[in-house]
């Protein structure tokens, strides 16, 4: 067997393995995605069912509460119309008020709260009652034995502070011996004069609130009052953690709302609603809480079931992938030996393309990074100069100098933006907007810029440019080309050196020559100076990134011209730049 066949056989074994792995991954990914999606749908369905059940229980609880409140309100109105109570109040016989009311209200206050009731019956026995005078203050009974024991501090909470003309519902928290405290639901009903028809007093009855426990609807519920939650059906730790969350929700959402709450690894659905909107009493909220522990357990059980199903599906998928990979790889295996040489050639070409692509990417990244890194210091410099210029203590000559520096920062910022042109040139997206451009003022402005820079070499600049020298191109890009060439002439010079600029028209071309004294470019480096990021031995100690000449030449070519190194020897280096004269052609060659 030949070496090619051996290599082909080894390659096919590797191919078969990769095909098997790929098919297993695809099948596994598809199965996993399907199972995850199904599990999420099931989890969402379970959660929706729990939420729907929660809402149904809330609705049932609300129905029970609405019926009970209606019954209590009607019963309170009947009590407020008792004749003997009206007589005591209208005759101002307040000493006879509570004795007169004792018999009238006996059936309301003398029943055992724990007595058996038929299912659906309401506990309408009041724990206590009190009368309010014309100012909404409590009329203290001489003997509280038959009107319900109530401490003075707790009785003061029944006061409305004014005479009410509508029924009022409230909730108060009071001390209750060893039990700590209890909450009472109070109904304040105005008592209307039989003569004038105006309210003259009010009767307040205190009942045991039915919401604590919520047994009527099978939903744990309690009361939020004065920043505290009375809900004995959930753990103390969860109740303590829920109180600040509930306070924020009530402050943000108003009289009703719902949210999900987590405590000690357990999730709860929480719903709240104000029990006494518009009441003169402190706002109280009914809070219903449903633990999601059962829902979480069901989801965990379903997750294990889905995991079992997934294991079976993946096992079958692996077996099927193995069979299919062997069958699908058989035709390719017969072609492996014949195509090995072509494959090797393809790999070499692919590697070369990848290297070229990486080189282009590095170039583009460098251009973008350089531009980004230069923007910030230039912006900071400009801001500092503008702040200095805004001061009032600058002398006129100093102000003029600072203004010139501000101007230079704007020009420098423009150059930084132009560095991004390199990537646009590579992508072929740069379009030149041709127009007539006079080189003379461009050179004048650039020489002013050079003169504004610190001259560490004490250079002499010679310029021989006609007063009007018109070319075709785009002014900004032409300025960038000339600026790069002048900058190189300045950087690669020596002390007391020279820069010489010459420009003239030669037929249909305008030729610009820029030369400078300084170390010559080695012959081995001359053919590479226009390559991107190339920096020869001459530039080792000179700041730069090796992109100026490359960008200048690319822009010159886009203008239909050229840039070349015409000379570099005997301490003199000179570049020749060509543009089409404005009268020679209406548009440059591509």
N, C-alpha and C positions, 0 to 999 in steps of 0.2 A: 504493500500500500504506500502511495506517495505521501510526501510531506504535506502537500496541499489537501489530500484526502484526510490525513490525520488531523490537520488543522480544521478542515471543514466538519469532520465528525465531532471534534471538541466544541466547535462553534455551534453546531446544531443542538448538541446536548444543552449548551448554555441557553440557546434560543428557546428550546422546549421548556426549560426551567423557567425562563422569564415569561414565556407565554402562559404557563400554568399559574405562576404567581400573579400575573396581570389579570387573568380571568378570575382567579380566586378573590383578588382585591375588588374587582368590579362587581362580582356577584355578591361578595360580602358587603360592599358599600351599599349596593342596591337593597339587599335584604335588611341591613341595619337601618337604612333610611326609611324603608317601609315600616319596619317594626317601631322605630322611634316615632314616626308620624302617627301610627295607629295608637301607640301608647299615649301620646300627647292628646289625641282626640278622645281616648277613653278617659284620661285624667280630667280633661276639660268637661266631658259629659258628666263624670261623677261630681265635679265641683259645681256644675250648673244644677244638677239634681239637688245637691245639698242647699245651694242658695235658693232654689225654688221652694224647697221644703221650709227653709228658714223664713222666706217671705210669706208662705202660706200660714205658718204658725204665727207670724207677726199679725197677719190680717185677722186670724181667729182671735188672738189676744186683744186686738184693737176692738173687734166687734163686742167681745165680752165687756171691755172697759166702757165702751160707748153706752151699752145698755145699762150697765150698773150706774154710770154717772147720771143718765137720764132718770133712772128710778130714784136715786138719792136726791137729785135736784127737785123732783116733783114732791117727794116726801118732805123735804125741807120747806118748800113753798106752803104745803098744807099746815105744817107746824107753825109757820110764821103768821098764819091767819087765825090761830086759836083766839077765841073771844076773850078769855080771861087774861091772856097775855096782852092783848090790845088794850083792855080796860086798865090794867096796871100801868102801862106806859102812857096812855093818853091822860090818865088822872094824876100822872107824876107820882104814883104810889110805888116808888122803886123798892120800898121795904117789903111790899107784897108781891114783887115781880117773880122772884124765884119760888116762894111758896105757892103762888098761883100756877106757875109753870110745872111744878113737881108732878101734879096729877095729869096734866095735859101731855107731858112728855114721858110718862112712866113707861109706856110700851116701847119707847126708843132706847132707854138707858138701863132697863132691868132684865137683860137676857144674857145668857152665857155664850160668849163668843165661840166656845169650843163645842157647843151643842150640835147634835146631828142635824144636817140639812139634806134635803133632797138634792140630787145632782142638778146643777144649774141654778140652785137657789143662791141668793145674795145675802151676805152678812150685813144687815142694815141696822145693827145695834150700835149706837154711838157710845164711845168711851166717855165722853163728857160733852157738856154744852155750856156756853156763856152768852150773855147779852152784851151788845155794844151800845153805848149811848149816842147822842146826836153828833158827837165829835169823833166817833169811831174808836173810842176808848172802852176797855173792858169794865163792865159793872161787876164789881167783886161781890160774890154771894156771901151771906152771913154764915152759912153752913154748907160746905162743899160735899157733904156726905151723899146727898141724893143727886147732885149735878155732875159728879165725876171729879175725883181727886186730880188736882193740877197745881204744881208749884207756881208761886207768883211769877218767877222768871219765865216759866213756860207759858203762863197765862198771858203775859204781856206780848208774846209773839202773835196772839190772835188779833191784836188791835190792827185796824185798817188805817188809822190816822185821819180818816175823814168819813163822813156819812156816805155810805154807798147806795146807789140806786139800781144796781144790777147784781145778780149772784156772782160771788167770787170764790174761786177754788185755790186752795193753798196747801202747802205741806210744811210741817214743823218737826224739828228733831228735839226730843226732850229726854231728860234723864229718866232711867227706869230701874233703879236699884242695882241688883247684881247683874242684870242683863246688859248693863252699860247704857244703852239708849234705844229708843224706839222712834219710828216716824209715824206721824198721824196725818191723815188726809182731812182737811178742814173745809167745810162748806159754809160760807157766810151768805145769809139770805136777808135782804132788806125787809123790814117790817113797815108796811105802809099804813098811814093813818086812815081810818075808816071815814073821817070827816073831810079832810083836805085832799086825800089821795097822794100826799107827799110822804117820802120816807121819814120816819121819826127815830128809828133805831135799827138794830140788826141782831139776828141770832146766829151764833157760830156753833156748829156741831163738829166734833172730832171723831173720825172713823178709822178703823184699821185699813190701811191701803191694801188692795188685793193684788197689786203688781209684784209684791215681794214673793218670789218663788214662781209665779206664773203657772200654777198648776192647771188653771182652767184651759190653757192652750198647750200644755206640755212643753213650755219654753221657759228656761230660767230667765228671770227678769228682776230688776231692782230699781232703786230710785237714786238719782244723782241730785244732791242738794247741798248747797253751801260748800262746794268743792270736795265733797265726800261721796263715795259710792256705797250704798247699802245693797249688797248682793251676796248673800251667804252661800249660794250654790256653787261658787267658784273658789278655788284656793286663795288664801290670804295673799300669797306672793303675787298671783296673777291680778288680784284686785288692786293691790298697791301699785303695780306697774301700769295698770290700765288707767288709774285716776289722772295722772298728768297728760296722757295721750287724749283722754276724753275731754279734759279741760281745753286743750288746744283745738280739738275738733269743734266743740261747742262755740268757742270764741270765733272760729273761722267760718263755720257753715250756718250758724243761726239755730233755729228752733228744731231742726231735724237733720238726720244724716245717717250714714252707715260707712263702715270701714272694716278692714281685716287687721287683726291684732295678734302678735306672737309673744309668748311668755313661757319660759322654762321648757322649750321644745314643743310646745303645744300651740296650735293656731286656733283663733276664735273669730267668728263673725259677730260683729257688734253693730247694733242699730239703736239709735236714740231718738226721742221725740219729746218735745215740751208738753207737760201735762196741763199747764195753766197759762196758756198764752193770753196776754192782756190783763192778767190779774194784778191786783195791788200787792199781793204777797210775793215773796221771793220766787224766782223762776225755779221750777223743779222739772226734771227730765226722767222719763221712763227709759231704762236701759235694758235691752234684751241681748243676751249673749248665748251663742251656740258654739260648742266646742267642735272643732274639726278633727278630733282625734280619731273618730270612727272613719271619717273620710280618708285620713292619712293612712290608717291601717288597711283600708280597702285598696288604696293606691299602691301601697307596698306589696300587698298580696298579688295584685295584678302585675306589678313589675316583675316579681319572681316568676309568675306564669309566663309572661312575655319572654323572660330570659330563657326559660326552658324551651319554648317554641323557637326562639332565635338559635339556640344551640342545635336543635334538630334541623332547622332550615340550613344553617351554615354547614353542618356535616354533609347533608345532601348536596349542597352547592359545591363543596370541595371535591366530592366524588365525581360529580358531573363535569367540573372543570378539568379534572385529571383526564377523563375519557376524551373530552373534546380537544384538549391541548395535544394529545397524541395524534388524533386524527387530522387536526388542522396543520400540524407541523410536518406531516409526512410529505406533502408536495414540496414544501420548502426544503426539506432535508435532501431531496433528490437534486435540487439546484445548488446546494451549498458549495460543493467542491468547485463547480464551474464558475460561480460568482465570487469566489474568495478574493481573486485578484482585483476585481472591480470594487469589491467592498473595501479593500485596503486603500485603493485609490480614492474612494469616496471619503474615507475617514481622514486621509491626508488633506483633501480639499476642504472638508468640514473644519478641520483644525486650523487651516490657514484662514478660512473665513471668520472663524471665531476669534482668532488673534487680531485680525483686522477690525472686527466689530468692537472688540474690547479696547483696541487702541483708539478708535473713533469715540467710544464712550468716555474713555479717560480724558480725551481732548475736550469733549463737550462739557464734562463735569468740571474740568479745570477752568474752562472759560466762565461757567456759571459761578463757581466758587470764588474765582478771583474778582469777578464783578461784585458779588455779594459782600466780600470782605472789604472791598474798597469803598462801598457806599457809605457804611457807617462812619468811618473816620472823616470822610469828606463832609458828611452832613453835620457832624459834631463841630468840625472846623468852621463851617459856614455859620452855624448857629452862634458860635462864640464871637466871630467877627461881626455878625449883625448886631449882637448884644453890645459889643464894644462901640460899634458905629452909632447905636442909639443913645449912647451917653452924651452928656452935655459938656464934658470937660476936655474934649479933644480939640487940639489946635487945627486950624484949617489944613495945614500941610499934612498933619497926621491923619485927618479925616479923609483926605484925598488918597493917601496910601492905603488905608483900610478899605476904602471903597474899591480900589484896584484889586486888592486881595480877594474881596468878596466876589468880584467879577471873575477872577481866576478860578475860584471854587466852583462856580457855575460851569465854566468851560471844562474843568476837570471832571465834574459829574457827568457832563455830556460824553466825555471820552470813555468813562467807565461803562455807560450804557452801550456805547458802540462796541465794547468787547464781546457782547452777546452776538454781534454780527457773525462771528466765526461759525457758530453753530448753525445760524440761518444759511450761511454760504454752503456749508456741508450738506444741508438738507435741500438745497436748491430752491429755497423759498425767498431769497433776496432778489427783488426787482429794482433796477435802477430807473429813477425818474429823470430822464435826460432833459437838460435845458442848457442855455448859454451861461457859462461861468467865467468870470474874469479872474485870472490867477494873481494879478498884481495886488489887490487889496487883501487877498488871502495870505500872501507872503508877508505883507505889512503887519497884519494882525498876529501872525505866528511869530514874527520877529519881536513884536512887542511882548508876547508871552515869554519868549526865551529871555528877553531883557529883564522881565520881572522876577525870574528865578534866581536864587543865590548862585553866583558864578565862582565856584571854587577853583576853576582852572584859569580864570582871567583870559577868556577866549576873545579872539578878534573875529567878527562876522563880516564877510564880504558878500554883497548881494548885487547881482546884475540881472535885473528883471525889467522888461519893458513896461511902460506905464499902462498899457492895455494889451492883454494877451488872453484871447478868448478861446475856450475849449468847450466841448460838450460833455456833460456829466451831471452828477448830483453833488451839490456844494458840500453837504455835510460829510459825505464819504471821501471826497477829494481832500477836504481839510484833514480828515483822519489819516489819509495816506501821507500827506506832507508833514503832519505833526509827528508821526512815527519816525519818518526819516530824519527830521531835525533833532528829535529826541535822541536817536542813536548817534548822530554826529556829535551831540553834546556829551553824551555819557562815555563814549569810547574815544575821548580826546585826551590830551595831556596838558600840563600847565603851560600857559602862554601859547596855546595852540590856535589853529584857525579853523573856521567853517566857511566854505565858499558855496554860494548858491548862484546858479546860472540858469536862464530859461530863454529859449528862442523858438521861433517857428521854422520848421523845415518841411516845406511842401504841405501835405495834408496832416502833418503831425506837429504837435508842440512837445519839445524835448526839454525836460528839467533835469539838471545835474546837480547833485548835492554831494560835496566832498568834505573831508575833514582830516586833520592830522591825527596821528595816534598809531598804536601798534597795528601792523598789517594782519589781515586774516590769513592763517596758514592755508596753503594750497589744498591740503587734504580736507579742510573744512569748508572751502569756498563753494563746492557743489552741494553742500548740505545747509547753507545758511537760510534758505527759504523753507526748510522743512519745519514743521510745527514742533515747538518745544526744544529745538536744537540750540545748544549753547556751547560754542567752541571754547578753546583754551583762553582766548582773549577776554571772554565775558565771565570768567569764573568769579572775579571779585567785583563785578558790576551788577547792581540790582536789575532784575528783570525776570520775565517768565518765558522768553523765547517764542512769543506769538506775534510780536509787532511786525516783523518783516513778512511773515507768512500771511497775516491779515492784509497788509498793504499790497502784497502781490495779488492776492485773490481779488481784492477790490479793483486793482488796476486792470486785471483781466476782464472783470465784469463790465468795465467801462470801455472794453474794446482796445485797451492799451497793453502796456507791459512794464515790468520792473525787473531790472537786472543789475548785477554787480559788474561794473565796467572796469574797475581797477582796484587793486589792493596790494601795494608794494612800496618800499622805501618811505615808510611812515606816512603814507597817504592812501586813503580809501575813498572811493567815489561810486555812487549809485546813479543809474540813468533811468528816468521815469518818462514814459511816453503816453500822451493823450491825443485823441483826435481833435484837430483844430475845429473851431465852431463853424467855419465856412466850408470845411472839406466834406462833411457828410452830415445828413440830418439825424442819423442815429448810428450808434456804435454797433459793431458786429457783436453777436452773442458770444 
